[in-house]
Amino acid sequence: MDFKSELEKLNINLTDEMKNKFELYYSKLVEVNSYMNLTAITEYDEVYIKHFLDSLFITKAINNNNNPYAILDVGSGAGFPSIPLAIVDKNANVTIIDALNKRINFLNDLVKYIGINNVIAYHKRAEEYAVEKRESFDYVTARAVARLNVLSELCLPLVKIGGYFIAMKGQGGKEELDEAMNAVKILGGSVERIIEVSLPDDLGKREIILIKKIKPTSNKYPREFKKIKERPL
């Protein structure tokens, strides 16, 4: 797989500086993964396709006209999709939240190690963070964190009116969307489109669900995570 040519299909010009940052990211990911469970995918080409390239499909859902924008990544894990996005787009002001502090420590160390200054990571749960940062972000994204009816309640309260929740899903995204339509409506969202993409070498298809925030989310939401999970909207 030619990473540079795959990124060109996304209108991303992979500079030498970016290339170096991805190499540093890969080496740090594999090193830390040897003693901390970050990913089951560690082989070089697989990381580049299934993590880096897959993360950068998010650029198909972002339309900022080369202006700075604020994006929140909920439950980022090892930094996907937010760190690859931050590497290739200096207009992205990235905030990451994750409920596991050791992952946040890894991400803050990683950001310093690879030398990017447009990312900040916090040890926070989404439902707690919504109290501080309600309707603050142009984009909120999550990749394979939970089913969409649960994820919508965690993410949509954090999206600005006129902003977008970008749910990065595998091939079952449309089915999850059917299940989540009630939640999306209650939380002030409207489904704008589903972007279908394919990984190279027949390694799978992805569905990126783009939900626009068209009205404020009631202060009743998000509920405690236990209640969200037990009784999704």
N, C-alpha and C positions, 0 to 999 in steps of 0.2 A: 504494500500500500504506500503510495506516494502522498505523504501528509500535506506537503505544500500544494500539490495539484488538487487534492480534496478540498483544501481551504479556499483555493481560487474559485471553486464552484459556489462557495458561500460569499464570494466577493471580499475575501480576507487575503491580504498580501502578507505572507509569512516572512518577516524580516529576520536577519541573523540574530538580532537581539531577542525577538520572540522565540526563535528556534532554541536558543541557549536557555531561556527560561523554562521551556517545556522539558528540555533535557535535565535541568536541575530538579524540576518538579518530579519527573519520573524517578530519578535516583533517590531523592528524599522519601518518596512514597514507598519504594521497595525496601529501603533501609528501615524505616519506622515500622512498616508492615511486618517485618521479621519478629517484632516483639509486641506489636499492638494490632488488633484486628481492624484494619481499615478497608480492605478489599480482598475478594477472592481472585481478582484478576491482577496478575503481576507480570506476565510475559510481555515483552516490549511492544510488539505490534498490536497485541490485544489492548493494552492500556491506551495506546494512541488512537485506536479505532473506537473501542467500547467506552472509553472515558473521555479522552480529550476531544475527538471529533464529535462524538455523540453530544457532549456538553455544548459544543459550538453550534449545533443546530438551533440553539436558542436565538441566534442572531436573526433567523428568519422571522421571528416574532417581535423583534425590537425595531422600532422606526423612530429614531430620535433626531434625524436630519443633522447628524454630527454635532448635536448639542449635548452638554452634560446631563446625565440622568441618574436618579437614585434607584438602585435595585437591591432587594432583600432576598437572600437565599435561605429558605426555611429547611432545617434538618440537612445541612450540606454534607455531612459525613466527612469524606476525605477531600472536599472542596469542589464537588461537581453539582451544578455547572458553573459556579461562580468564579473559581480561580482561572480556568481557561478563558472565560469571558474577560476577566480583568487583564489578562496578559495581552489579549489582542485588541482591546478597546479601552483607550485611556479616558474616554468620555463616561465610562461606567464607574460610578461611585458605589462600590459594593459593600453591603453589610451582610454578614453571615451570622445566623443564630443556630445553635445546636444544644440539645438537652444534655449532652455528655461532655463534661469539662475536659477530659483528656483529648477529645477530638479538637476542641477549641484551642487548647495549648499547642497541638500539632499544627493547626492552621496558622496561628500567629507566628510560630517558629518558621513555618514554610514561607510565609509572606516575606519575612526578613531575609531568609536564605536565598530566595529567588530574586529578591530586589524589586518588589512592586509596592507602590504607596497608595493605591486606590482601593484597598481592602481593609476592613476592620471586622473582627470576629468577637462575638459575645457568647458567654454561657447563659443562655436564656431559653425558656420555653415560649412558643409562639403565643399561647394564650395569655402569658404574663407580659410579654413584650407589647402586645396590643394595647395594654393599659397605658404604657409610656408613649408609644409611637403610632397610635391609631391614625389611619388614613394619611400616612406620611410618605409613601413610596410610589414612584412612577410605575415600577414593576415589582411584583413579588413572584418568586418562582419556587418550585419544589420538584425534585426528581426522584420518583420511586419511593416516596416517604410513606404514604398511606393511600387508601382508596379515596376517590375524588370527593365523595360526599363528606368525608371527614376532613380532608385537606382543604376544602373550600371554606369551612368554618375557621380553620387555623389561619388561612392566608388572606381571604377577601377583606376582613376588617382592617388589615394593614395597608390596603391599596388606596391611593388617592382617588377622588372622584375624577373620572376621565382616564385613570390609569388602568393597568392590566394585571391580571393574575395569569401566569404562564405555567400550566401544568404539563410536565414532561413525562409522557407515558409510553408504554410499549404498545403492542398491537391491540390490547384490550381497552384502550382509552375510550372508544366510542360507547362500549357497553357500560363502562364506569360513568360516563357522562349522562347516559339515560337515567341511571340510578341517582345521579347528583343534581338533576335539573331543579328539583324543588328547593334544595339547599342554595343553589346559585341564585335563584330568584329571591328567596327570603333575605339573603345576605347582600342584595343590591347589585348583583352581577347580571350580565347578559352575554351569552356565548356569541362571540364574533366569528370565529372560524376554527377549523381543525386543519393543521398543517401536517401532511403525511410526508415522511422522509424515509430513506433506506440507507443502511450502512453498506459500505462496499463489501465485495466478496460474499454476498448473500448472507451477511451476518445478522440480519434482522431488520424489521421495520419499526418505525417509531411514529407516534401520534402526539403532536404538540397542540394542546387545547388552549386557545386564547380567549380569555373571559374579560370583558370590559366592565369596569365599575361605573354604573350609571346613576346610582343613588347611595346615600349614606347607609352604613350598616347599623342596625339597632344596637344600642348599648348593651342589650342582653347577650350579645355575642362578641367574642367566643365564650362558650361556657367552659367549665373545668374539663380537662381532657377526658377524664373518666366518663363524664356525662356525654361528651361528643361521641365517644366510641360506643357507649352502651345504646344511645338513642340518636343516631345521625338524623339530621333534618330531612 
